[in-house]
């Protein structure tokens, strides 16, 4: 397919020819395109013809990293979704690979659009994403011109769609200088009110719910008014309740003072009366000649007595002793203090907390002493209450206080009921209000990123979106225009730019966790090969190589299935850090468990115990007297065990050497295969981006170097397995470098091996300068040719206002040959040394597998079997418990984490460094779905 076509219209119409071009281009773009009857055609690098009632004006399409010169057009009934082309060269060579045709039909108000496009590479197009994980979705930089009256609704609808990442066009302005700073301030004030409601609901034990909110729709203005009313009501109710509670607490304390001090005065008066009676009796009985004189002295002394004042109240019990000491010292002992302990804590009127207190009464003489006592009471937080020494007044005050307490209790209960009812009504709508406020704040923050045109009364937005979302975005903008009854519709157009687009992979709940493993290393560069596709298989498989036990695999599988079955429940709950991590990777854990069961069948280990599942063992005893597998003299009596390791190997003296040799060689084979896969993916990257230099001067020499050495090692491993040779592979590889011309002797595996080794060694030596030297010089030559071509292309492009805009692709890139050469030198050295170190790094598969097998065997033999041999029920139960705890704690948790981390390292370092750049940035669209409850209001 030579170009890109889009046919659109309502009803059928004849094709227009070039004679109509002038009048169509002259038409005004603000004509009513909703009611137009149009048929238009556009094609790569060709003019535009229109048969209809509105103008079609060209806009250059994205040309970054493989986009050819496609053109998009102004708003019309038809939506186009151009596809990326597999060209990255300046001469735009057409590549016909993977070419196809896809259609997108949209039906809205009897209008339809038919799009026919070129499908190339891994890009997604059409109405829906392709779920193609190998390449990120094709992105485009778009410009939206939105009328001011439809701006809020348009951005809100785009937030619901969640497929546009807006650029900040006001980065030079402070937050207070932006257009919608006032609205954000309003949202902040409403957020403060909601936080107040949340705090009060927490104190009252009221939890937010979603009842009675489905049918209620409220906008921001009504919400602001309602929140102010509720806040005023809430604060007034709160203030009244606090005043009433304060008065109630004071009356409770006052009543305690009246009771305790009244008891003190009553007991003191009774004691004084009793003493007076006793004194009168003694005076009458012991009469003498001195009695009249003493009576006169007593009468005279009584006439001179001064009446003492007193102060009563309550003091915190913990401060009672220091309070008494300070009073004694400040008054030099000229006071008398009496305290009574209150059995139950009382609510302090000031703090509102329960405090243990004592009732006190202090007797004093003089106003100066009284002022000192009052200051000391204030310093110690002692609450003072009046008291009368008249018994009748005391009873009257107690009755009055009790009546007031009863009335206040009723009033407080009614107030608390109203308070609780008000908080519950707020709680029913709190989540809805909170969500609405978060959405509105997000909308206004996004609107502040848009450029405001005062004269045209519109907002200019720029952002990234996937190509497949073009029609969806246009429909959303049209719906926002209709809902706002705007006279002018929003304009959607694609901009030309040299900026690197964001990376967007359309994943689901299964693939997203594997993609997160890759993104934790680095986000893929735009449109480069994604390791996440292969990680779905290779990651759990390499984990299983180190964790091969089908008993342990079943345990992990059951745990992961439990998380998968209950994912709806857990996804709506707030989990802990570890639980959240396990729940997020539930599908990764399930895949690791499935592969562990598979490798466990290969290793023939079920909690380290072998089973003859697929067939009987191929070996039997030569002598009938032998009884176990450790006895010498086993001979092969049947066909080879069909799948996995023969169970007879378990427990033999040669088990460990045999498994070590097998797993070590298997690790090397797996490592070489995965590293070759990485280099092959670098070829597809270079081919996709049209970089022939990387194909011939990076991919080819790397393949030659790696396979000349370690590809050859893998070959002789396989040959040795098939031939049963006794050749020493260590000797073969070492003397391939030290003495390549010497005779191999007994280490020769096949005819011509010596000459093959010489040829591979020379190829590896040639591959090193091949990687190092040609690429920098060719890049320099390519830059000079490109620079010369640009100097000519600028003459005819200066009249194009779009080309001269901020997104113009023209510009002189600096090229430092020394930096490029040093970078290539480092890359070459890293690959040559990494080929050796990475291959050795894959031996961790052997080491971890051996460690897991031996630990499992130790727990089984030394714990479970040893407890069984004691023939004691208690010891057996203890042994089973210890075995289960050791298996779960060490093998199912620690070993799982260890194997996971090692598999992660093999992917990040040994596999991905062969092709993965990972210097991109994630596509972060404006989406309401990404707003979480933890986002600050």
C-alpha positions in Angstrom: 0.0 0.0 0.0 1.7 3.1 -1.2 0.2 5.6 1.3 -2.5 6.4 3.8 -6.1 7.0 2.9 -9.2 8.0 4.8 -12.7 8.1 3.4 -15.4 9.7 5.5 -18.9 11.2 5.1 -22.5 10.9 5.7 -24.3 9.2 2.8 -22.5 8.7 -0.5 -21.0 11.3 -2.7 -19.0 11.4 -5.9 -15.2 11.8 -5.9 -14.1 15.3 -6.4 -11.2 16.1 -8.7 -8.4 18.7 -8.7 -10.5 21.4 -10.3 -12.3 21.8 -6.9 -9.1 22.3 -5.0 -9.0 26.1 -4.9 -12.5 26.7 -3.8 -12.3 23.9 -1.1 -9.1 25.3 0.4 -10.7 28.8 0.5 -13.7 27.6 2.5 -13.8 28.7 6.2 -13.1 26.1 8.8 -15.8 27.2 11.2 -18.7 26.2 8.9 -21.2 23.9 10.4 -19.5 20.5 9.8 -22.0 18.6 11.8 -24.7 18.9 9.1 -22.3 18.7 6.1 -22.5 16.0 3.5 -18.8 15.4 2.7 -16.5 12.9 1.1 -12.8 13.7 1.4 -9.5 11.9 0.6 -6.1 12.5 1.9 -2.8 10.8 1.0 0.8 10.9 2.0 2.6 14.0 0.6 -0.4 14.8 -1.7 -3.0 17.6 -1.8 -6.4 17.3 -0.2 -9.7 17.3 -2.0 -13.1 17.7 -0.4 -16.6 17.3 -1.5 -18.7 18.7 1.3 -19.6 21.7 3.3 -16.5 22.4 5.4 -12.8 23.1 4.9 -10.1 20.5 5.3 -6.7 22.0 6.1 -3.5 20.0 6.3 -1.3 19.5 9.4 2.0 17.7 9.3 1.9 14.4 11.1 4.4 13.0 13.7 7.8 12.2 12.1 9.7 11.0 15.1 11.4 7.6 15.0 9.9 6.0 12.1 6.9 8.2 11.1 6.7 9.2 7.4 5.2 12.4 6.2 1.6 11.6 6.9 -0.8 14.6 7.2 -3.8 15.0 9.4 -6.6 17.4 8.9 -9.1 19.7 10.6 -12.2 18.6 12.4 -14.6 16.7 10.3 -17.0 13.8 10.6 -14.4 11.3 9.6 -11.7 10.3 12.0 -8.3 9.2 10.8 -5.9 6.9 12.5 -2.6 6.8 10.5 -0.2 4.1 11.2 3.5 4.3 11.7 5.8 3.3 8.8 8.9 1.1 9.2 11.2 3.9 8.0 13.7 5.8 10.1 16.0 6.9 7.3 16.0 10.3 5.8 15.4 8.9 2.3 12.2 7.3 3.6 12.6 3.9 2.0 9.3 2.1 1.9 9.2 -1.3 3.7 6.5 -3.6 2.6 6.9 -6.0 5.5 3.9 -6.7 7.7 1.6 -4.7 5.6 -2.1 -5.0 6.1 -5.4 -3.2 6.0 -7.6 -2.5 9.0 -11.0 -0.8 9.2 -12.7 1.3 11.8 -16.4 2.1 11.5 -18.0 4.5 13.9 -21.7 5.2 14.0 -23.0 8.3 15.8 -26.1 10.2 14.8 -26.2 8.5 11.4 -22.6 9.6 10.7 -19.9 7.1 9.9 -16.2 7.1 9.3 -14.2 4.5 7.3 -10.5 4.4 7.8 -8.1 2.3 5.8 -4.6 2.3 7.1 -1.2 0.8 6.8 -0.4 -1.6 9.6 3.3 -2.0 10.1 5.7 -2.8 12.9 4.1 -3.4 16.3 1.9 -0.3 16.4 -1.7 -0.4 17.3 -4.3 1.2 15.3 -8.0 1.2 14.5 -10.7 1.6 17.1 -9.1 -0.5 19.8 -5.5 -1.2 21.0 -3.8 -4.2 19.6 -2.5 -5.6 22.9 0.8 -5.8 21.1 3.4 -5.9 23.9 6.5 -6.2 21.7 6.3 -2.5 20.6 4.7 0.3 22.6 1.6 1.8 21.2 2.2 4.4 18.5 1.9 7.9 20.1 1.2 11.3 18.6 1.5 14.8 19.8 -1.8 16.5 19.5 -3.1 20.0 19.8 -6.5 20.8 21.2 -8.2 24.2 20.7 -11.1 24.2 23.1 -13.7 27.0 23.5 -13.6 28.5 27.0 -17.2 27.6 27.7 -16.6 23.9 26.9 -13.1 23.7 28.5 -14.1 22.3 31.9 -16.5 19.7 30.5 -14.0 18.7 27.7 -11.2 18.1 30.2 -13.5 16.2 32.5 -14.6 13.9 29.7 -11.0 13.4 28.7 -10.3 12.5 32.3 -13.0 9.8 32.1 -11.4 8.6 28.9 -7.9 8.6 30.4 -5.9 8.5 27.2 -4.3 12.0 27.0 -1.1 13.1 28.7 -1.1 16.9 28.8 2.0 19.1 28.6 2.4 22.1 30.8 2.3 25.1 28.6 2.6 27.5 31.6 5.8 26.2 33.1 7.1 29.7 33.4 4.2 30.8 35.6 3.8 30.3 39.3 0.7 28.5 40.6 -0.8 31.9 41.7 -0.4 33.4 38.2 -2.4 30.7 36.4 -5.8 31.1 35.1 -7.7 28.8 37.4 -5.8 29.6 40.6 -9.1 30.9 42.2 -10.9 27.7 41.5 -8.1 25.6 43.0 -8.2 27.8 46.0 -11.9 27.1 46.3 -11.3 23.4 46.0 -8.6 23.7 48.7 -11.1 25.4 51.1 -13.7 22.7 50.4 -11.0 20.1 51.0 -10.3 21.7 54.4 -14.0 21.4 55.2 -14.0 17.7 54.2 -10.9 17.0 56.4 -12.8 18.6 59.3 -15.7 16.3 58.6 -13.4 13.3 58.5 -11.8 14.3 61.7 -15.1 14.7 63.5 -16.4 11.4 62.1 -13.3 9.6 63.3 -13.8 11.0 66.8 -17.5 10.0 66.8 -16.8 6.5 65.4 -18.8 7.2 62.2 -17.4 5.5 59.1 -18.1 6.9 55.6 -20.5 4.8 53.5 -21.8 5.0 49.9 -25.6 4.9 50.8 -28.1 7.1 49.0 -25.6 8.6 46.6 -26.4 6.9 43.3 -29.3 9.1 42.4 -27.8 12.4 43.8 -25.9 14.5 41.3 -24.3 17.7 42.6 -21.9 20.2 41.0 -19.1 22.1 42.5 -21.1 25.3 43.2 -23.9 23.5 45.0 -21.3 21.4 46.9 -19.5 24.5 48.1 -22.8 26.0 49.4 -23.8 22.8 51.1 -20.4 22.3 52.7 -20.5 25.8 54.1 -23.9 25.2 55.6 -23.0 21.9 57.0 -19.7 23.3 58.4 -21.6 26.2 60.1 -24.2 23.8 61.5 -21.5 21.4 62.7 -19.3 24.1 64.3 -22.3 25.7 66.0 -23.5 22.3 67.3 -20.0 21.5 68.4 -19.6 24.9 70.2 -23.0 24.5 72.0 -22.2 20.9 73.0 -18.8 22.0 74.3 -20.4 24.8 76.3 -23.0 22.5 77.7 -20.5 19.8 78.5 -18.3 22.4 80.2 -21.1 23.6 82.4 -22.2 20.1 83.2 -18.7 19.1 84.2 -18.4 22.2 86.4 -21.8 21.4 88.1 -20.6 17.8 88.7 -17.5 19.1 90.4 -19.5 21.7 92.3 -21.8 19.0 93.6 -18.9 16.9 94.8 -17.4 19.9 96.6 -20.8 20.6 98.3 -21.0 17.0 99.4 -17.4 16.5 100.6 -17.0 20.0 102.2 -20.5 19.7 103.7 -19.4 16.4 105.3 -16.3 18.0 106.6 -18.2 21.0 108.1 -20.8 18.6 109.6 -18.2 16.4 111.2 -16.3 19.4 112.5 -19.4 21.0 114.0 -20.4 17.7 115.7 -16.9 17.3 117.1 -17.0 20.9 118.4 -20.3 20.4 120.1 -19.1 17.2 121.7 -16.0 18.9 123.0 -18.0 21.9 124.3 -20.3 19.6 126.2 -17.4 17.7 127.7 -15.8 20.9 128.7 -19.0 22.2 130.4 -19.3 19.0 132.3 -15.8 19.1 133.6 -16.2 22.8 134.6 -19.4 22.0 136.6 -17.9 19.0 138.4 -14.5 20.6 139.2 -15.8 23.9 140.6 -13.5 26.0 142.9 -12.9 29.5 144.1 -11.0 30.2 140.9 -14.0 29.3 138.7 -15.5 32.8 138.4 -12.2 34.2 137.5 -11.5 31.6 134.8 -15.0 32.1 133.5 -14.4 35.8 133.1 -11.1 35.1 131.3 -12.7 32.7 128.9 -15.5 35.1 128.1 -13.0 37.9 127.5 -10.9 35.6 125.2 -14.0 34.5 123.2 -14.9 38.2 122.6 -11.5 38.7 120.9 -11.7 35.7 118.4 -11.5 36.5 114.7 -13.7 34.7 112.1 -11.6 32.6 109.6 -12.3 32.5 105.9 -12.1 29.4 103.7 -11.7 28.5 100.0 -13.0 25.1 98.6 -12.5 23.4 95.3 -10.8 20.4 93.5 -7.2 19.8 92.7 -5.7 17.0 90.6 -4.6 14.2 92.8 -1.1 14.1 91.4 -0.6 17.7 92.4 -2.3 17.6 95.8 0.9 17.0 97.8 2.9 19.8 96.1 -0.1 22.0 96.4 -0.3 21.5 100.1 3.4 22.1 100.6 3.4 25.3 98.6 0.4 26.6 100.6 2.2 25.9 103.9 5.4 27.6 102.8 3.8 30.6 101.1 1.7 31.4 104.2 4.3 30.3 106.7 2.0 27.7 108.2 -0.9 30.2 108.8 -3.4 28.0 107.0 -5.3 24.9 107.7 -6.0 22.5 104.8 -8.3 19.5 104.6 -8.5 17.1 101.6 -11.0 14.4 100.7 -10.3 11.8 98.0 -12.9 11.3 95.2 -13.3 7.6 94.4 -13.9 7.9 90.6 -12.2 10.1 88.0 -14.1 13.2 87.0 -14.2 15.1 83.7 -12.1 18.2 83.9 -14.2 21.2 82.6 -11.2 22.7 80.9 -9.4 19.8 79.3 -12.5 17.5 78.9 -10.4 14.5 80.1 -11.0 12.2 83.0 -8.7 13.1 85.9 -8.4 11.8 89.5 -9.0 14.7 91.8 -9.2 15.6 95.5 -11.7 18.0 97.2 -9.9 20.5 99.4 -10.9 23.3 101.8 -8.3 25.8 103.1 -8.9 28.0 106.1 -7.1 31.3 106.3 -7.0 34.6 108.1 -6.5 37.9 106.3 -6.8 39.2 102.7 -3.1 38.9 101.9 -3.1 35.2 102.7 -6.3 34.9 100.6 -4.7 36.4 97.5 -1.7 34.1 97.9 -4.0 31.1 98.1 -5.9 32.2 95.0 -2.7 32.6 92.9 -1.5 29.2 94.1 -4.8 27.6 93.1 -4.6 29.1 89.6 -1.0 27.9 89.2 -1.9 24.3 90.1 -5.1 24.2 88.0 -7.3 23.9 91.0 -11.0 24.7 90.3 -12.6 26.8 93.1 -16.2 26.7 94.0 -18.2 28.8 96.5 -19.5 27.2 99.7 -21.7 28.4 102.6 -21.3 27.3 106.1 -25.0 27.6 106.6 -26.5 24.2 106.7 -29.8 25.3 105.1 -28.1 27.0 102.3 -26.0 23.9 101.7 -29.1 21.7 101.2 -30.7 24.3 98.9 -27.5 24.6 96.8 -27.3 20.8 96.4 -31.0 20.7 95.3 -30.4 23.4 92.7 -27.2 21.8 91.4 -28.9 18.4 91.0 -31.8 20.0 89.1 -29.5 21.8 86.8 -27.5 18.6 86.2 -30.7 16.7 85.2 -31.7 19.5 82.8 -28.3 19.7 81.2 -28.1 15.9 80.8 -31.3 15.9 78.8 -30.1 18.9 76.7 -26.7 17.3 76.0 -28.3 14.0 75.0 -30.5 15.8 72.5 -27.5 17.8 71.2 -25.4 14.6 70.8 -28.2 12.9 69.0 -28.4 15.8 66.5 -24.6 15.7 66.2 -24.6 12.0 65.5 -27.4 12.4 63.0 -25.6 15.2 61.2 -22.3 13.2 61.0 -24.1 10.2 59.7 -25.8 12.2 57.0 -22.3 13.6 56.1 -20.8 10.1 56.1 -23.4 8.8 53.6 -22.2 11.4 51.1 -18.6 11.9 52.2 -17.1 9.5 49.6 -19.1 11.0 46.8 -18.1 14.6 47.8 -14.5 13.5 48.2 -14.4 11.9 44.8 -16.1 14.9 43.2 -13.6 17.3 44.8 -10.6 15.2 43.8 -11.9 15.1 40.2 -12.5 18.9 40.2 -9.1 19.6 41.6 -7.5 17.4 38.9 -9.5 19.1 36.2 -8.5 22.6 37.3 -4.9 21.6 37.7 -5.0 20.3 34.1 -6.7 23.4 32.9 -3.9 25.4 34.5 -1.5 23.6 32.2 -3.3 24.9 29.1 -2.5 28.2 27.4 -5.3 30.8 27.6 -6.0 32.9 24.5 -7.9 36.0 25.7 -8.8 37.4 22.2 -10.1 34.2 20.8 -11.6 33.1 24.1 -10.2 29.6 23.8 -7.7 27.3 25.5 -4.8 25.7 23.7 -3.7 22.3 24.9 -0.9 20.0 23.8 -0.4 16.5 24.8 0.4 12.9 23.9 -2.1 10.3 23.1 -2.1 6.8 21.5 -3.0 6.8 17.8 -5.8 4.3 18.4 -7.5 6.8 20.7 -7.9 9.5 18.0 -11.5 8.7 17.2 -12.4 8.4 20.9 -10.9 11.7 21.8 -12.7 13.4 18.9 -16.0 11.9 20.0 -15.4 13.1 23.5 -14.7 16.6 22.4 -17.8 16.6 20.2 -19.9 15.4 23.1 -18.6 18.1 25.4 -19.4 20.7 22.7 -22.9 19.5 22.4 -23.5 19.2 26.2 -22.3 22.8 26.6 -24.3 24.1 23.7 -21.2 25.8 22.4 -21.4 27.6 19.1 -17.8 26.6 18.1 -16.5 23.0 18.3 -13.2 22.0 19.6 -10.3 21.5 17.1 -8.2 18.4 17.2 -5.0 18.3 15.2 -1.7 16.4 15.2 1.5 18.2 15.6 4.9 17.5 14.1 7.7 17.2 16.6 11.1 15.7 17.3 10.4 15.1 21.0 10.6 11.5 22.1 7.0 10.3 22.8 6.1 8.5 26.1 6.0 4.8 26.2 2.6 3.1 26.6 2.0 -0.6 26.8 -1.7 -1.6 26.8 -1.6 -4.3 29.5 -4.1 -6.3 31.5 -4.1 -7.6 35.0 -2.0 -10.6 34.0 0.6 -8.9 31.9 0.9 -5.8 34.0 2.9 -7.4 36.8 5.4 -8.8 34.3 5.7 -5.4 32.7 6.3 -3.9 36.1 9.3 -6.2 36.5 10.8 -4.7 33.3 9.8 -1.1 34.2 11.5 -1.4 37.6 14.8 -1.6 35.6 13.9 1.1 33.2 11.0 2.2 31.0 11.4 1.1 27.4 12.5 3.7 24.9 9.6 4.6 22.5 8.9 1.7 20.2 11.9 -0.4 21.2 11.5 -4.2 21.7 9.9 -4.9 25.0 11.5 -7.6 27.2 8.2 -8.0 29.0 6.9 -10.2 26.2 9.6 -12.8 26.8 9.7 -12.2 30.6 6.2 -13.7 30.9 7.8 -17.1 30.0 11.5 -16.8 30.7 11.3 -15.3 34.2 9.1 -18.0 35.8 11.1 -20.6 33.9 14.5 -19.5 35.2 12.9 -19.2 38.7 11.7 -22.8 38.4 15.1 -24.1 37.3 16.4 -22.9 40.7 13.2 -24.0 42.6 12.5 -27.4 41.0 10.2 -29.3 43.4 6.7 -30.1 42.4 5.6 -30.4 46.0 6.8 -27.0 46.8 5.4 -25.7 43.5 1.9 -27.0 44.5 2.1 -25.2 47.8 2.9 -21.9 46.1 0.3 -22.5 43.4 -2.4 -23.0 46.0 -1.4 -19.7 47.7 -1.4 -17.8 44.5 -4.8 -19.3 43.5 -6.2 -18.2 46.8 -5.1 -14.6 46.0 -6.5 -14.9 42.4 -9.9 -16.2 43.6 -10.3 -13.5 46.2 -8.8 -10.7 44.0 -12.1 -8.7 43.9 -12.2 -8.6 47.7 -8.5 -7.7 48.2 -8.4 -5.2 45.4 -11.0 -3.1 47.3 -9.1 -3.3 50.6 -6.1 -1.5 51.9 -3.4 -4.2 52.5 -0.1 -4.1 54.2 3.1 -3.6 52.3 4.1 -7.3 52.1 0.6 -8.5 51.4 0.1 -5.8 48.8 3.3 -6.8 47.1 2.3 -10.5 47.1 -1.2 -9.6 45.8 0.1 -7.4 43.0 2.3 -10.3 41.8 -0.2 -13.1 42.2 -0.1 -14.0 38.5 3.7 -14.0 38.5 3.7 -16.3 41.6 1.2 -18.6 39.9 3.3 -18.8 36.7 6.4 -19.5 38.9 4.5 -22.2 40.7 3.4 -23.9 37.4 6.9 -23.9 36.0 8.3 -25.2 39.4 5.9 -28.1 39.1 7.2 -28.7 35.6 10.9 -28.6 36.6 10.0 -30.6 39.7 8.8 -33.4 37.5 12.1 -33.1 35.5 14.2 -33.3 38.7 11.7 -35.9 40.1 11.5 -34.3 43.5 8.5 -34.1 45.8 9.7 -32.5 49.0 13.0 -34.2 48.0 11.3 -37.6 47.6 11.5 -39.2 44.1 8.4 -41.0 42.7 8.2 -43.3 39.7 5.2 -41.5 38.3 5.6 -42.0 34.5 7.1 -45.5 34.5 9.1 -47.9 36.6 12.8 -47.3 37.0 15.0 -48.4 34.2 17.5 -50.0 36.6 17.4 -53.0 38.9 19.8 -54.9 41.1 22.2 -57.3 39.5 22.2 -59.5 42.6 19.0 -60.5 44.4 20.7 -59.9 47.7 20.9 -56.1 47.2 18.0 -54.2 48.8 18.5 -50.5 48.4 19.6 -48.1 45.7 23.0 -47.4 47.4 24.2 -50.9 46.7 26.5 -51.4 43.8 25.5 -53.6 41.0 22.5 -51.9 39.4 22.0 -52.8 35.8 19.6 -51.4 33.1 16.7 -53.7 32.7 14.1 -51.5 31.0 13.8 -48.6 28.6 15.0 -45.2 29.7 12.7 -43.4 32.2 10.5 -41.4 29.8 10.3 -38.0 31.5 12.7 -36.4 34.0 15.3 -38.0 36.2 15.1 -41.7 37.0 14.1 -42.1 40.7 16.8 -44.7 41.2 19.5 -41.9 41.2 18.2 -40.6 44.5 20.4 -41.7 47.4 23.2 -43.2 45.3 26.8 -42.2 45.7 27.0 -40.9 42.2 23.8 -38.7 42.6 25.6 -35.5 43.4 28.3 -35.7 40.8 25.7 -36.6 38.1 23.3 -33.8 39.0 26.1 -31.3 39.3 27.3 -32.1 35.8 23.8 -32.1 34.4 22.6 -28.9 36.0 25.9 -27.0 35.3 25.8 -27.8 31.6 22.1 -27.1 31.5 22.7 -23.7 33.0 25.2 -22.8 30.4 22.9 -23.9 27.6 20.0 -21.8 29.0 22.3 -18.8 29.5 23.7 -18.9 25.9 20.2 -19.3 24.5 18.9 -16.3 26.4 21.9 -14.1 25.6 21.4 -15.0 21.9 17.8 -14.1 22.2 18.8 -10.7 23.5 21.2 -10.1 20.6 18.6 -11.2 18.2 16.2 -8.7 19.7 18.8 -6.0 19.1 18.7 -7.0 15.4 14.9 -6.5 15.4 15.3 -3.1 17.1 17.9 -2.0 14.5 15.7 -3.3 11.6 12.6 -1.6 13.1 14.3 1.7 13.4 16.0 1.3 10.0 19.6 1.4 11.4 21.6 -0.7 9.0 24.8 0.4 10.9 23.6 -1.4 14.0 22.7 -4.5 12.0 26.0 -4.9 10.3 28.4 -3.4 12.9 26.8 -4.4 16.1 24.4 -7.4 15.7 26.6 -9.4 13.3 29.9 -9.1 15.2 28.2 -9.7 18.6 26.6 -12.9 17.3 29.9 -14.0 15.8 31.9 -13.3 19.0 29.4 -14.9 21.5 28.7 -18.0 19.4 32.4 -18.5 18.4 33.2 -19.1 22.1 30.1 -20.0 24.1 28.0 -21.1 21.3 30.8 -23.6 20.5 30.8 -24.6 24.2 27.1 -25.3 24.0 27.7 -27.4 20.8 30.3 -29.6 22.3 28.2 -30.1 25.5 25.3 -31.4 23.3 27.7 -33.5 21.2 29.2 -35.1 24.4 25.7 -35.9 25.6 24.8 -37.6 22.4 28.0 -39.5 21.8 28.8 -40.4 25.4 32.4 -39.2 25.0 34.8 -38.9 27.9 36.3 -35.7 26.6 37.3 -33.1 29.1 35.5 -29.9 28.1 37.5 -27.7 30.4 40.7 -28.9 28.6 39.1 -28.3 25.2 38.1 -24.7 26.0 41.3 -23.7 27.8 43.7 -25.1 25.1 41.5 -23.6 22.4 43.1 -20.3 23.4 46.5 -21.4 24.8 47.4 -24.0 22.1 44.9 -23.8 19.3 47.2 -25.7 16.9 47.9 -28.7 19.2 46.4 -32.1 18.6 43.2 -32.7 20.7 44.0 -36.4 21.2 41.4 -38.1 23.4 39.4 -34.8 23.8 38.4 -34.8 20.2 34.6 -35.1 19.8 34.2 -35.1 16.1 36.2 -35.0 12.9 37.5 -31.5 11.9 37.1 -30.1 15.4 40.6 -28.6 15.4 40.1 -26.6 12.3 36.6 -25.5 13.4 38.2 -24.2 16.7 40.8 -22.3 14.7 38.1 -20.7 12.5 35.9 -19.8 15.5 38.9 -18.3 17.4 39.9 -16.1 14.4 36.2 -15.1 13.9 36.0 -14.0 17.6 39.3 -12.0 17.2 38.0 -10.3 14.1 34.6 -9.5 15.7 36.2 -7.3 18.3 37.6 -4.5 16.0 34.5 -5.0 13.8 32.4 -3.9 16.8 34.8 -1.1 17.7 35.9 0.8 14.6 33.4 1.0 11.7 30.4 2.4 13.6 31.8 5.7 14.8 33.2 6.6 11.3 29.9 5.6 9.6 27.9 7.7 12.1 30.1 10.7 11.4 29.7 10.3 7.7 25.9 9.9 8.1 25.8 13.1 10.2 27.7 15.1 7.6 25.4 13.9 4.8 22.3 14.7 6.9 23.7 18.1 7.8 24.3 18.9 4.1 20.8 17.8 3.1 19.2 20.0 5.8 21.0 23.1 4.5 19.2 22.7 1.2 15.8 21.8 2.6 15.5 25.0 4.7 15.1 27.3 1.6 11.6 26.2 0.6 10.3 25.5 4.1 10.7 28.9 5.6 7.3 30.0 4.3 5.5 27.2 6.1 4.3 28.6 9.4 4.0 25.2 10.9 7.5 24.2 10.0 8.8 27.4 11.7 6.9 26.7 14.9 8.2 25.4 18.1 7.8 21.8 17.0 9.9 22.2 13.8 12.1 19.1 13.3 14.9 21.1 11.6 17.9 22.0 13.7 21.6 21.2 13.8 22.5 18.4 16.2 25.9 18.5 17.6 28.1 15.5 16.8 31.2 14.8 18.9 33.3 12.1 17.2 35.5 11.6 20.3 32.5 11.0 22.5 30.9 8.6 20.1 34.2 6.7 19.7 34.8 6.5 23.5 31.1 5.3 23.9 31.6 2.6 21.3 34.9 1.6 23.0 33.2 1.2 26.3 30.3 -0.7 24.7 32.8 -3.1 23.0 34.8 -3.8 26.1 31.6 -4.3 28.1 30.3 -6.8 25.6 33.5 -8.8 25.3 34.1 -9.0 29.1 30.3 -9.4 29.7 30.2 -12.4 27.4 32.4 -14.3 29.8 31.0 -12.9 33.0 27.4 -13.2 31.9 27.8 -16.9 30.9 29.4 -17.6 34.3 26.6 -15.8 36.0 24.1 -18.3 34.7 25.8 -20.9 36.8 23.7 -19.5 39.6 20.9 -21.6 38.2 23.0 -24.7 39.0 24.0 -23.4 42.5 20.6 -22.4 43.6 19.0 -25.6 42.3 21.6 -27.6 44.2 21.1 -25.6 47.4 17.3 -26.0 47.2 17.5 -29.7 46.6 20.0 -30.3 49.4 18.1 -28.2 52.0 14.9 -30.0 51.1 16.7 -33.4 51.5 18.2 -32.4 54.9 14.8 -31.3 56.3 13.2 -34.6 55.1 16.0 -36.9 56.2 17.2 -35.2 59.4 13.9 -34.0 60.7 10.9 -36.0 59.5 12.5 -39.4 59.0 14.6 -39.1 62.2 11.4 -38.3 64.2 9.7 -41.3 62.6 12.4 -43.6 63.7 11.8 -42.9 67.4 8.4 -44.6 67.2 7.0 -42.1 69.6 3.8 -40.1 68.9 4.9 -36.9 70.7 8.3 -36.9 69.0 6.6 -37.6 65.6 4.2 -34.7 66.1 7.1 -32.4 67.1 9.1 -33.5 64.1 6.2 -32.9 61.7 5.7 -29.4 63.1 9.4 -28.6 62.8 9.4 -30.0 59.3 6.4 -27.9 58.3 7.8 -24.7 59.8 11.3 -25.3 58.2 9.7 -26.0 54.8 7.4 -23.0 54.9 9.9 -20.6 56.5 13.1 -21.6 54.7 12.1 -23.2 51.4 8.7 -21.6 50.6 9.6 -18.1 51.7 13.4 -17.5 51.9 14.3 -19.8 49.0 11.4 -18.4 46.9 12.7 -14.8 47.5 16.3 -15.8 46.8 15.4 -17.6 43.5 13.1 -14.6 42.6 16.0 -12.1 43.1 18.5 -14.2 41.1 16.0 -14.6 38.2 15.5 -10.9 38.4 19.2 -10.2 38.1 19.6 -12.6 35.1 16.9 -10.7 33.2 18.1 -7.2 34.1 21.8 -7.7 33.7 22.5 -10.8 31.5 19.5 -10.6 29.1 18.4 -7.0 28.8 21.8 -5.3 28.5 22.1 -7.0 25.1 19.4 -4.9 23.5 17.4 -2.9 26.0 18.1 0.8 26.3 15.4 1.6 28.8 15.8 5.4 28.8 12.1 6.2 28.0 9.4 7.6 30.2 6.0 6.2 31.0 2.8 7.4 29.5 1.1 9.2 32.4 -2.4 10.2 31.1 -4.8 12.4 32.9 -7.2 9.9 34.2 -9.8 9.9 36.9 -9.3 6.1 37.3 -5.8 6.8 38.6 -7.1 9.0 41.4 -6.8 7.0 44.6 -8.3 7.5 48.1 -4.8 8.2 49.4 -4.5 11.3 47.2 -4.5 14.4 49.3 -7.7 16.5 49.1 
